[in-house]
Amino acid sequence: MTSTEIQELILEIIQDIDDEADFSDLDPDQPLRDQLDLDSMDFLDIVMELRKRHKLQIPEEDYPRLATLNSCVSYLTPLLHDA
């Protein structure tokens, strides 16, 4: 997957979790939870959806690496390079 595809994947998962999510002012370098008012359960839903869709096992200690859209892309790129 390309960086753009991974970014679209993350936004698609968030949209599935919160159909009212507004990405118009999204800053890819700011925490997603703050910008989109995601709670800890929403964040876990994102992680679980990545597991379901792409068989990714993301260790809890790596969760902070998924804080922003850009950090998600950076973290997931090597994991999804063959997807």
PDB file of N, CA, C and O in Angstrom:
ATOM      1  N   MET A   1       0.843  -1.192   0.000  1.00  0.00           N
ATOM      2  CA  MET A   1       0.000   0.000   0.000  1.00  0.00           C
ATOM      3  C   MET A   1       0.881   1.245   0.000  1.00  0.00           C
ATOM      4  O   MET A   1       1.953   1.273   0.604  1.00  0.00           O
ATOM      5  N   THR A   2       0.405   2.258  -0.685  1.00  0.00           N
ATOM      6  CA  THR A   2       1.107   3.535  -0.681  1.00  0.00           C
ATOM      7  C   THR A   2       0.710   4.337   0.561  1.00  0.00           C
ATOM      8  O   THR A   2      -0.234   3.992   1.271  1.00  0.00           O
ATOM      9  N   SER A   3       1.449   5.401   0.797  1.00  0.00           N
ATOM     10  CA  SER A   3       1.126   6.285   1.923  1.00  0.00           C
ATOM     11  C   SER A   3      -0.285   6.850   1.784  1.00  0.00           C
ATOM     12  O   SER A   3      -1.028   6.931   2.762  1.00  0.00           O
ATOM     13  N   THR A   4      -0.644   7.236   0.576  1.00  0.00           N
ATOM     14  CA  THR A   4      -1.981   7.784   0.337  1.00  0.00           C
ATOM     15  C   THR A   4      -3.052   6.739   0.612  1.00  0.00           C
ATOM     16  O   THR A   4      -4.084   7.050   1.208  1.00  0.00           O
ATOM     17  N   GLU A   5      -2.819   5.514   0.186  1.00  0.00           N
ATOM     18  CA  GLU A   5      -3.791   4.441   0.430  1.00  0.00           C
ATOM     19  C   GLU A   5      -3.939   4.152   1.918  1.00  0.00           C
ATOM     20  O   GLU A   5      -5.041   3.882   2.394  1.00  0.00           O
ATOM     21  N   ILE A   6      -2.841   4.209   2.647  1.00  0.00           N
ATOM     22  CA  ILE A   6      -2.898   3.982   4.093  1.00  0.00           C
ATOM     23  C   ILE A   6      -3.651   5.122   4.768  1.00  0.00           C
ATOM     24  O   ILE A   6      -4.458   4.892   5.669  1.00  0.00           O
ATOM     25  N   GLN A   7      -3.392   6.331   4.338  1.00  0.00           N
ATOM     26  CA  GLN A   7      -4.116   7.483   4.882  1.00  0.00           C
ATOM     27  C   GLN A   7      -5.615   7.326   4.622  1.00  0.00           C
ATOM     28  O   GLN A   7      -6.430   7.551   5.517  1.00  0.00           O
ATOM     29  N   GLU A   8      -5.971   6.946   3.413  1.00  0.00           N
ATOM     30  CA  GLU A   8      -7.382   6.741   3.072  1.00  0.00           C
ATOM     31  C   GLU A   8      -7.987   5.604   3.894  1.00  0.00           C
ATOM     32  O   GLU A   8      -9.144   5.682   4.306  1.00  0.00           O
ATOM     33  N   LEU A   9      -7.217   4.566   4.129  1.00  0.00           N
ATOM     34  CA  LEU A   9      -7.686   3.446   4.944  1.00  0.00           C
ATOM     35  C   LEU A   9      -8.030   3.908   6.362  1.00  0.00           C
ATOM     36  O   LEU A   9      -9.091   3.574   6.889  1.00  0.00           O
ATOM     37  N   ILE A  10      -7.133   4.671   6.970  1.00  0.00           N
ATOM     38  CA  ILE A  10      -7.355   5.161   8.339  1.00  0.00           C
ATOM     39  C   ILE A  10      -8.600   6.040   8.383  1.00  0.00           C
ATOM     40  O   ILE A  10      -9.433   5.896   9.278  1.00  0.00           O
ATOM     41  N   LEU A  11      -8.727   6.945   7.424  1.00  0.00           N
ATOM     42  CA  LEU A  11      -9.894   7.829   7.401  1.00  0.00           C
ATOM     43  C   LEU A  11     -11.178   7.048   7.148  1.00  0.00           C
ATOM     44  O   LEU A  11     -12.225   7.385   7.699  1.00  0.00           O
ATOM     45  N   GLU A  12     -11.108   6.018   6.327  1.00  0.00           N
ATOM     46  CA  GLU A  12     -12.276   5.173   6.067  1.00  0.00           C
ATOM     47  C   GLU A  12     -12.705   4.435   7.339  1.00  0.00           C
ATOM     48  O   GLU A  12     -13.896   4.340   7.637  1.00  0.00           O
ATOM     49  N   ILE A  13     -11.738   3.922   8.075  1.00  0.00           N
ATOM     50  CA  ILE A  13     -12.046   3.230   9.332  1.00  0.00           C
ATOM     51  C   ILE A  13     -12.675   4.205  10.332  1.00  0.00           C
ATOM     52  O   ILE A  13     -13.655   3.871  10.998  1.00  0.00           O
ATOM     53  N   ILE A  14     -12.112   5.401  10.433  1.00  0.00           N
ATOM     54  CA  ILE A  14     -12.673   6.401  11.349  1.00  0.00           C
ATOM     55  C   ILE A  14     -14.091   6.756  10.922  1.00  0.00           C
ATOM     56  O   ILE A  14     -14.979   6.887  11.765  1.00  0.00           O
ATOM     57  N   GLN A  15     -14.309   6.911   9.631  1.00  0.00           N
ATOM     58  CA  GLN A  15     -15.649   7.225   9.111  1.00  0.00           C
ATOM     59  C   GLN A  15     -16.639   6.110   9.459  1.00  0.00           C
ATOM     60  O   GLN A  15     -17.792   6.379   9.795  1.00  0.00           O
ATOM     61  N   ASP A  16     -16.184   4.863   9.377  1.00  0.00           N
ATOM     62  CA  ASP A  16     -17.038   3.732   9.737  1.00  0.00           C
ATOM     63  C   ASP A  16     -17.404   3.762  11.225  1.00  0.00           C
ATOM     64  O   ASP A  16     -18.515   3.393  11.606  1.00  0.00           O
ATOM     65  N   ILE A  17     -16.470   4.199  12.050  1.00  0.00           N
ATOM     66  CA  ILE A  17     -16.693   4.256  13.495  1.00  0.00           C
ATOM     67  C   ILE A  17     -17.572   5.448  13.862  1.00  0.00           C
ATOM     68  O   ILE A  17     -18.463   5.338  14.704  1.00  0.00           O
ATOM     69  N   ASP A  18     -17.312   6.586  13.222  1.00  0.00           N
ATOM     70  CA  ASP A  18     -18.048   7.824  13.503  1.00  0.00           C
ATOM     71  C   ASP A  18     -18.456   8.460  12.183  1.00  0.00           C
ATOM     72  O   ASP A  18     -17.675   9.182  11.563  1.00  0.00           O
ATOM     73  N   ASP A  19     -19.680   8.189  11.763  1.00  0.00           N
ATOM     74  CA  ASP A  19     -20.121   8.671  10.453  1.00  0.00           C
ATOM     75  C   ASP A  19     -20.284  10.186  10.394  1.00  0.00           C
ATOM     76  O   ASP A  19     -20.546  10.738   9.325  1.00  0.00           O
ATOM     77  N   GLU A  20     -20.131  10.859  11.525  1.00  0.00           N
ATOM     78  CA  GLU A  20     -20.204  12.325  11.537  1.00  0.00           C
ATOM     79  C   GLU A  20     -18.823  12.964  11.592  1.00  0.00           C
ATOM     80  O   GLU A  20     -18.709  14.182  11.726  1.00  0.00           O
ATOM     81  N   ALA A  21     -17.780  12.157  11.490  1.00  0.00           N
ATOM     82  CA  ALA A  21     -16.417  12.693  11.544  1.00  0.00           C
ATOM     83  C   ALA A  21     -16.203  13.680  10.409  1.00  0.00           C
ATOM     84  O   ALA A  21     -16.552  13.415   9.259  1.00  0.00           O
ATOM     85  N   ASP A  22     -15.625  14.819  10.753  1.00  0.00           N
ATOM     86  CA  ASP A  22     -15.378  15.882   9.778  1.00  0.00           C
ATOM     87  C   ASP A  22     -13.872  15.995   9.552  1.00  0.00           C
ATOM     88  O   ASP A  22     -13.125  16.365  10.458  1.00  0.00           O
ATOM     89  N   PHE A  23     -13.439  15.676   8.344  1.00  0.00           N
ATOM     90  CA  PHE A  23     -12.017  15.685   8.014  1.00  0.00           C
ATOM     91  C   PHE A  23     -11.586  16.973   7.318  1.00  0.00           C
ATOM     92  O   PHE A  23     -10.428  17.091   6.919  1.00  0.00           O
ATOM     93  N   SER A  24     -12.490  17.938   7.162  1.00  0.00           N
ATOM     94  CA  SER A  24     -12.196  19.138   6.373  1.00  0.00           C
ATOM     95  C   SER A  24     -11.037  19.965   6.954  1.00  0.00           C
ATOM     96  O   SER A  24     -10.263  20.548   6.194  1.00  0.00           O
ATOM     97  N   ASP A  25     -10.909  20.024   8.258  1.00  0.00           N
ATOM     98  CA  ASP A  25      -9.835  20.804   8.882  1.00  0.00           C
ATOM     99  C   ASP A  25      -8.789  19.921   9.549  1.00  0.00           C
ATOM    100  O   ASP A  25      -8.054  20.376  10.425  1.00  0.00           O
ATOM    101  N   LEU A  26      -8.723  18.680   9.142  1.00  0.00           N
ATOM    102  CA  LEU A  26      -7.826  17.733   9.798  1.00  0.00           C
ATOM    103  C   LEU A  26      -6.367  18.081   9.533  1.00  0.00           C
ATOM    104  O   LEU A  26      -5.945  18.204   8.383  1.00  0.00           O
ATOM    105  N   ASP A  27      -5.613  18.238  10.594  1.00  0.00           N
ATOM    106  CA  ASP A  27      -4.169  18.471  10.505  1.00  0.00           C
ATOM    107  C   ASP A  27      -3.491  17.113  10.708  1.00  0.00           C
ATOM    108  O   ASP A  27      -3.602  16.528  11.786  1.00  0.00           O
ATOM    109  N   PRO A  28      -2.795  16.606   9.694  1.00  0.00           N
ATOM    110  CA  PRO A  28      -2.216  15.263   9.798  1.00  0.00           C
ATOM    111  C   PRO A  28      -1.112  15.129  10.841  1.00  0.00           C
ATOM    112  O   PRO A  28      -0.672  14.017  11.136  1.00  0.00           O
ATOM    113  N   ASP A  29      -0.658  16.251  11.403  1.00  0.00           N
ATOM    114  CA  ASP A  29       0.386  16.205  12.420  1.00  0.00           C
ATOM    115  C   ASP A  29      -0.136  16.415  13.839  1.00  0.00           C
ATOM    116  O   ASP A  29       0.647  16.443  14.788  1.00  0.00           O
ATOM    117  N   GLN A  30      -1.434  16.562  13.988  1.00  0.00           N
ATOM    118  CA  GLN A  30      -2.042  16.742  15.310  1.00  0.00           C
ATOM    119  C   GLN A  30      -2.775  15.466  15.708  1.00  0.00           C
ATOM    120  O   GLN A  30      -3.240  14.731  14.837  1.00  0.00           O
ATOM    121  N   PRO A  31      -2.888  15.190  17.000  1.00  0.00           N
ATOM    122  CA  PRO A  31      -3.545  13.961  17.448  1.00  0.00           C
ATOM    123  C   PRO A  31      -4.976  13.822  16.912  1.00  0.00           C
ATOM    124  O   PRO A  31      -5.791  14.740  17.009  1.00  0.00           O
ATOM    125  N   LEU A  32      -5.244  12.658  16.351  1.00  0.00           N
ATOM    126  CA  LEU A  32      -6.570  12.376  15.813  1.00  0.00           C
ATOM    127  C   LEU A  32      -7.631  12.428  16.901  1.00  0.00           C
ATOM    128  O   LEU A  32      -8.728  12.944  16.684  1.00  0.00           O
ATOM    129  N   ARG A  33      -7.303  11.894  18.068  1.00  0.00           N
ATOM    130  CA  ARG A  33      -8.288  11.836  19.156  1.00  0.00           C
ATOM    131  C   ARG A  33      -8.782  13.228  19.524  1.00  0.00           C
ATOM    132  O   ARG A  33      -9.971  13.420  19.779  1.00  0.00           O
ATOM    133  N   ASP A  34      -7.874  14.199  19.553  1.00  0.00           N
ATOM    134  CA  ASP A  34      -8.252  15.566  19.918  1.00  0.00           C
ATOM    135  C   ASP A  34      -9.071  16.237  18.814  1.00  0.00           C
ATOM    136  O   ASP A  34     -10.061  16.917  19.087  1.00  0.00           O
ATOM    137  N   GLN A  35      -8.652  16.039  17.588  1.00  0.00           N
ATOM    138  CA  GLN A  35      -9.303  16.724  16.463  1.00  0.00           C
ATOM    139  C   GLN A  35     -10.678  16.154  16.137  1.00  0.00           C
ATOM    140  O   GLN A  35     -11.585  16.884  15.738  1.00  0.00           O
ATOM    141  N   LEU A  36     -10.822  14.847  16.310  1.00  0.00           N
ATOM    142  CA  LEU A  36     -12.064  14.192  15.912  1.00  0.00           C
ATOM    143  C   LEU A  36     -12.905  13.750  17.103  1.00  0.00           C
ATOM    144  O   LEU A  36     -13.916  13.068  16.937  1.00  0.00           O
ATOM    145  N   ASP A  37     -12.484  14.142  18.304  1.00  0.00           N
ATOM    146  CA  ASP A  37     -13.214  13.816  19.520  1.00  0.00           C
ATOM    147  C   ASP A  37     -13.425  12.306  19.648  1.00  0.00           C
ATOM    148  O   ASP A  37     -14.523  11.838  19.950  1.00  0.00           O
ATOM    149  N   LEU A  38     -12.341  11.556  19.411  1.00  0.00           N
ATOM    150  CA  LEU A  38     -12.385  10.101  19.555  1.00  0.00           C
ATOM    151  C   LEU A  38     -12.049   9.738  20.993  1.00  0.00           C
ATOM    152  O   LEU A  38     -11.136  10.314  21.586  1.00  0.00           O
ATOM    153  N   ASP A  39     -12.779   8.793  21.550  1.00  0.00           N
ATOM    154  CA  ASP A  39     -12.451   8.336  22.893  1.00  0.00           C
ATOM    155  C   ASP A  39     -11.594   7.073  22.795  1.00  0.00           C
ATOM    156  O   ASP A  39     -11.289   6.607  21.697  1.00  0.00           O
ATOM    157  N   SER A  40     -11.212   6.528  23.934  1.00  0.00           N
ATOM    158  CA  SER A  40     -10.324   5.367  23.940  1.00  0.00           C
ATOM    159  C   SER A  40     -10.965   4.146  23.270  1.00  0.00           C
ATOM    160  O   SER A  40     -10.266   3.340  22.656  1.00  0.00           O
ATOM    161  N   MET A  41     -12.267   4.007  23.385  1.00  0.00           N
ATOM    162  CA  MET A  41     -12.945   2.886  22.716  1.00  0.00           C
ATOM    163  C   MET A  41     -12.909   3.056  21.201  1.00  0.00           C
ATOM    164  O   MET A  41     -12.726   2.080  20.473  1.00  0.00           O
ATOM    165  N   ASP A  42     -13.080   4.276  20.725  1.00  0.00           N
ATOM    166  CA  ASP A  42     -12.980   4.536  19.294  1.00  0.00           C
ATOM    167  C   ASP A  42     -11.580   4.174  18.791  1.00  0.00           C
ATOM    168  O   ASP A  42     -11.425   3.562  17.734  1.00  0.00           O
ATOM    169  N   PHE A  43     -10.574   4.560  19.563  1.00  0.00           N
ATOM    170  CA  PHE A  43      -9.198   4.253  19.171  1.00  0.00           C
ATOM    171  C   PHE A  43      -8.990   2.741  19.107  1.00  0.00           C
ATOM    172  O   PHE A  43      -8.382   2.234  18.165  1.00  0.00           O
ATOM    173  N   LEU A  44      -9.489   2.031  20.100  1.00  0.00           N
ATOM    174  CA  LEU A  44      -9.369   0.565  20.082  1.00  0.00           C
ATOM    175  C   LEU A  44     -10.127  -0.040  18.909  1.00  0.00           C
ATOM    176  O   LEU A  44      -9.697  -1.044  18.342  1.00  0.00           O
ATOM    177  N   ASP A  45     -11.235   0.559  18.548  1.00  0.00           N
ATOM    178  CA  ASP A  45     -11.979   0.096  17.367  1.00  0.00           C
ATOM    179  C   ASP A  45     -11.136   0.242  16.099  1.00  0.00           C
ATOM    180  O   ASP A  45     -11.194  -0.613  15.215  1.00  0.00           O
ATOM    181  N   ILE A  46     -10.366   1.303  16.008  1.00  0.00           N
ATOM    182  CA  ILE A  46      -9.478   1.494  14.856  1.00  0.00           C
ATOM    183  C   ILE A  46      -8.446   0.371  14.819  1.00  0.00           C
ATOM    184  O   ILE A  46      -8.217  -0.238  13.774  1.00  0.00           O
ATOM    185  N   VAL A  47      -7.831   0.105  15.956  1.00  0.00           N
ATOM    186  CA  VAL A  47      -6.823  -0.955  16.043  1.00  0.00           C
ATOM    187  C   VAL A  47      -7.441  -2.308  15.695  1.00  0.00           C
ATOM    188  O   VAL A  47      -6.844  -3.096  14.962  1.00  0.00           O
ATOM    189  N   MET A  48      -8.630  -2.574  16.219  1.00  0.00           N
ATOM    190  CA  MET A  48      -9.296  -3.856  15.947  1.00  0.00           C
ATOM    191  C   MET A  48      -9.678  -3.983  14.467  1.00  0.00           C
ATOM    192  O   MET A  48      -9.608  -5.074  13.900  1.00  0.00           O
ATOM    193  N   GLU A  49     -10.070  -2.900  13.859  1.00  0.00           N
ATOM    194  CA  GLU A  49     -10.425  -2.922  12.440  1.00  0.00           C
ATOM    195  C   GLU A  49      -9.193  -3.180  11.574  1.00  0.00           C
ATOM    196  O   GLU A  49      -9.277  -3.884  10.567  1.00  0.00           O
ATOM    197  N   LEU A  50      -8.054  -2.614  11.964  1.00  0.00           N
ATOM    198  CA  LEU A  50      -6.806  -2.906  11.254  1.00  0.00           C
ATOM    199  C   LEU A  50      -6.454  -4.386  11.385  1.00  0.00           C
ATOM    200  O   LEU A  50      -5.969  -5.006  10.439  1.00  0.00           O
ATOM    201  N   ARG A  51      -6.703  -4.936  12.553  1.00  0.00           N
ATOM    202  CA  ARG A  51      -6.452  -6.368  12.764  1.00  0.00           C
ATOM    203  C   ARG A  51      -7.376  -7.194  11.882  1.00  0.00           C
ATOM    204  O   ARG A  51      -6.941  -8.150  11.239  1.00  0.00           O
ATOM    205  N   LYS A  52      -8.637  -6.828  11.853  1.00  0.00           N
ATOM    206  CA  LYS A  52      -9.627  -7.594  11.088  1.00  0.00           C
ATOM    207  C   LYS A  52      -9.363  -7.513   9.586  1.00  0.00           C
ATOM    208  O   LYS A  52      -9.392  -8.526   8.888  1.00  0.00           O
ATOM    209  N   ARG A  53      -9.106  -6.309   9.100  1.00  0.00           N
ATOM    210  CA  ARG A  53      -8.948  -6.124   7.657  1.00  0.00           C
ATOM    211  C   ARG A  53      -7.611  -6.613   7.116  1.00  0.00           C
ATOM    212  O   ARG A  53      -7.536  -7.134   6.004  1.00  0.00           O
ATOM    213  N   HIS A  54      -6.555  -6.440   7.912  1.00  0.00           N
ATOM    214  CA  HIS A  54      -5.203  -6.708   7.395  1.00  0.00           C
ATOM    215  C   HIS A  54      -4.385  -7.657   8.270  1.00  0.00           C
ATOM    216  O   HIS A  54      -3.180  -7.810   8.068  1.00  0.00           O
ATOM    217  N   LYS A  55      -5.036  -8.286   9.232  1.00  0.00           N
ATOM    218  CA  LYS A  55      -4.358  -9.262  10.093  1.00  0.00           C
ATOM    219  C   LYS A  55      -3.142  -8.668  10.809  1.00  0.00           C
ATOM    220  O   LYS A  55      -2.143  -9.352  11.030  1.00  0.00           O
ATOM    221  N   LEU A  56      -3.243  -7.388  11.165  1.00  0.00           N
ATOM    222  CA  LEU A  56      -2.151  -6.724  11.866  1.00  0.00           C
ATOM    223  C   LEU A  56      -2.301  -6.890  13.372  1.00  0.00           C
ATOM    224  O   LEU A  56      -3.382  -6.691  13.928  1.00  0.00           O
ATOM    225  N   GLN A  57      -1.225  -7.250  14.010  1.00  0.00           N
ATOM    226  CA  GLN A  57      -1.184  -7.304  15.463  1.00  0.00           C
ATOM    227  C   GLN A  57      -0.373  -6.090  15.920  1.00  0.00           C
ATOM    228  O   GLN A  57       0.847  -6.049  15.759  1.00  0.00           O
ATOM    229  N   ILE A  58      -1.055  -5.122  16.479  1.00  0.00           N
ATOM    230  CA  ILE A  58      -0.374  -3.906  16.934  1.00  0.00           C
ATOM    231  C   ILE A  58      -0.249  -3.982  18.453  1.00  0.00           C
ATOM    232  O   ILE A  58      -1.254  -3.949  19.163  1.00  0.00           O
ATOM    233  N   PRO A  59       0.982  -4.082  18.950  1.00  0.00           N
ATOM    234  CA  PRO A  59       1.177  -4.165  20.403  1.00  0.00           C
ATOM    235  C   PRO A  59       0.740  -2.878  21.093  1.00  0.00           C
ATOM    236  O   PRO A  59       0.874  -1.783  20.547  1.00  0.00           O
ATOM    237  N   GLU A  60       0.225  -3.033  22.281  1.00  0.00           N
ATOM    238  CA  GLU A  60      -0.278  -1.875  23.029  1.00  0.00           C
ATOM    239  C   GLU A  60       0.789  -0.801  23.208  1.00  0.00           C
ATOM    240  O   GLU A  60       0.477   0.389  23.206  1.00  0.00           O
ATOM    241  N   GLU A  61       2.036  -1.209  23.362  1.00  0.00           N
ATOM    242  CA  GLU A  61       3.098  -0.213  23.551  1.00  0.00           C
ATOM    243  C   GLU A  61       3.339   0.633  22.290  1.00  0.00           C
ATOM    244  O   GLU A  61       3.991   1.675  22.358  1.00  0.00           O
ATOM    245  N   ASP A  62       2.815   0.184  21.146  1.00  0.00           N
ATOM    246  CA  ASP A  62       2.942   0.958  19.910  1.00  0.00           C
ATOM    247  C   ASP A  62       1.760   1.888  19.661  1.00  0.00           C
ATOM    248  O   ASP A  62       1.794   2.674  18.714  1.00  0.00           O
ATOM    249  N   TYR A  63       0.736   1.822  20.469  1.00  0.00           N
ATOM    250  CA  TYR A  63      -0.443   2.671  20.260  1.00  0.00           C
ATOM    251  C   TYR A  63      -0.095   4.157  20.139  1.00  0.00           C
ATOM    252  O   TYR A  63      -0.689   4.843  19.306  1.00  0.00           O
ATOM    253  N   PRO A  64       0.851   4.688  20.941  1.00  0.00           N
ATOM    254  CA  PRO A  64       1.191   6.109  20.791  1.00  0.00           C
ATOM    255  C   PRO A  64       1.706   6.464  19.386  1.00  0.00           C
ATOM    256  O   PRO A  64       1.634   7.620  18.970  1.00  0.00           O
ATOM    257  N   ARG A  65       2.223   5.466  18.664  1.00  0.00           N
ATOM    258  CA  ARG A  65       2.730   5.707  17.314  1.00  0.00           C
ATOM    259  C   ARG A  65       1.589   5.874  16.303  1.00  0.00           C
ATOM    260  O   ARG A  65       1.833   6.156  15.130  1.00  0.00           O
ATOM    261  N   LEU A  66       0.348   5.700  16.759  1.00  0.00           N
ATOM    262  CA  LEU A  66      -0.828   5.866  15.906  1.00  0.00           C
ATOM    263  C   LEU A  66      -1.613   7.126  16.274  1.00  0.00           C
ATOM    264  O   LEU A  66      -2.797   7.240  15.956  1.00  0.00           O
ATOM    265  N   ALA A  67      -0.961   8.053  16.931  1.00  0.00           N
ATOM    266  CA  ALA A  67      -1.659   9.234  17.451  1.00  0.00           C
ATOM    267  C   ALA A  67      -2.125  10.187  16.356  1.00  0.00           C
ATOM    268  O   ALA A  67      -3.245  10.693  16.418  1.00  0.00           O
ATOM    269  N   THR A  68      -1.294  10.436  15.365  1.00  0.00           N
ATOM    270  CA  THR A  68      -1.644  11.378  14.307  1.00  0.00           C
ATOM    271  C   THR A  68      -1.817  10.618  12.994  1.00  0.00           C
ATOM    272  O   THR A  68      -1.422   9.457  12.885  1.00  0.00           O
ATOM    273  N   LEU A  69      -2.398  11.264  12.021  1.00  0.00           N
ATOM    274  CA  LEU A  69      -2.566  10.614  10.723  1.00  0.00           C
ATOM    275  C   LEU A  69      -1.201  10.314  10.103  1.00  0.00           C
ATOM    276  O   LEU A  69      -0.990   9.231   9.557  1.00  0.00           O
ATOM    277  N   ASN A  70      -0.286  11.264  10.185  1.00  0.00           N
ATOM    278  CA  ASN A  70       1.049  11.036   9.621  1.00  0.00           C
ATOM    279  C   ASN A  70       1.806   9.943  10.367  1.00  0.00           C
ATOM    280  O   ASN A  70       2.513   9.147   9.750  1.00  0.00           O
ATOM    281  N   SER A  71       1.663   9.900  11.687  1.00  0.00           N
ATOM    282  CA  SER A  71       2.364   8.849  12.430  1.00  0.00           C
ATOM    283  C   SER A  71       1.755   7.476  12.134  1.00  0.00           C
ATOM    284  O   SER A  71       2.468   6.472  12.124  1.00  0.00           O
ATOM    285  N   CYS A  72       0.447   7.429  11.894  1.00  0.00           N
ATOM    286  CA  CYS A  72      -0.195   6.171  11.473  1.00  0.00           C
ATOM    287  C   CYS A  72       0.411   5.687  10.164  1.00  0.00           C
ATOM    288  O   CYS A  72       0.755   4.513  10.021  1.00  0.00           O
ATOM    289  N   VAL A  73       0.535   6.599   9.217  1.00  0.00           N
ATOM    290  CA  VAL A  73       1.097   6.246   7.913  1.00  0.00           C
ATOM    291  C   VAL A  73       2.534   5.750   8.078  1.00  0.00           C
ATOM    292  O   VAL A  73       2.907   4.729   7.500  1.00  0.00           O
ATOM    293  N   SER A  74       3.331   6.459   8.853  1.00  0.00           N
ATOM    294  CA  SER A  74       4.722   6.064   9.065  1.00  0.00           C
ATOM    295  C   SER A  74       4.825   4.686   9.710  1.00  0.00           C
ATOM    296  O   SER A  74       5.647   3.862   9.311  1.00  0.00           O
ATOM    297  N   TYR A  75       3.986   4.449  10.703  1.00  0.00           N
ATOM    298  CA  TYR A  75       4.016   3.173  11.413  1.00  0.00           C
ATOM    299  C   TYR A  75       3.512   2.028  10.534  1.00  0.00           C
ATOM    300  O   TYR A  75       4.093   0.943  10.526  1.00  0.00           O
ATOM    301  N   LEU A  76       2.437   2.275   9.801  1.00  0.00           N
ATOM    302  CA  LEU A  76       1.795   1.196   9.039  1.00  0.00           C
ATOM    303  C   LEU A  76       2.443   0.909   7.686  1.00  0.00           C
ATOM    304  O   LEU A  76       2.268  -0.185   7.150  1.00  0.00           O
ATOM    305  N   THR A  77       3.176   1.850   7.127  1.00  0.00           N
ATOM    306  CA  THR A  77       3.767   1.646   5.799  1.00  0.00           C
ATOM    307  C   THR A  77       4.586   0.368   5.704  1.00  0.00           C
ATOM    308  O   THR A  77       4.355  -0.422   4.788  1.00  0.00           O
ATOM    309  N   PRO A  78       5.539   0.125   6.611  1.00  0.00           N
ATOM    310  CA  PRO A  78       6.298  -1.130   6.465  1.00  0.00           C
ATOM    311  C   PRO A  78       5.429  -2.383   6.736  1.00  0.00           C
ATOM    312  O   PRO A  78       5.711  -3.457   6.203  1.00  0.00           O
ATOM    313  N   LEU A  79       4.409  -2.246   7.538  1.00  0.00           N
ATOM    314  CA  LEU A  79       3.554  -3.392   7.859  1.00  0.00           C
ATOM    315  C   LEU A  79       2.599  -3.749   6.715  1.00  0.00           C
ATOM    316  O   LEU A  79       2.195  -4.901   6.562  1.00  0.00           O
ATOM    317  N   LEU A  80       2.250  -2.739   5.920  1.00  0.00           N
ATOM    318  CA  LEU A  80       1.282  -2.932   4.833  1.00  0.00           C
ATOM    319  C   LEU A  80       1.918  -2.819   3.448  1.00  0.00           C
ATOM    320  O   LEU A  80       1.206  -2.679   2.453  1.00  0.00           O
ATOM    321  N   HIS A  81       3.241  -2.877   3.373  1.00  0.00           N
ATOM    322  CA  HIS A  81       3.900  -2.667   2.083  1.00  0.00           C
ATOM    323  C   HIS A  81       3.499  -3.682   1.030  1.00  0.00           C
ATOM    324  O   HIS A  81       3.542  -3.377  -0.162  1.00  0.00           O
ATOM    325  N   ASP A  82       3.112  -4.875   1.437  1.00  0.00           N
ATOM    326  CA  ASP A  82       2.712  -5.906   0.472  1.00  0.00           C
ATOM    327  C   ASP A  82       1.195  -6.030   0.338  1.00  0.00           C
ATOM    328  O   ASP A  82       0.699  -6.872  -0.411  1.00  0.00           O
ATOM    329  N   ALA A  83       0.471  -5.199   1.058  1.00  0.00           N
ATOM    330  CA  ALA A  83      -1.005  -5.308   1.032  1.00  0.00           C
ATOM    331  C   ALA A  83      -1.581  -4.705  -0.222  1.00  0.00           C
ATOM    332  O   ALA A  83      -2.798  -4.710  -0.406  1.00  0.00           O
TER     333      ALA A  83
END
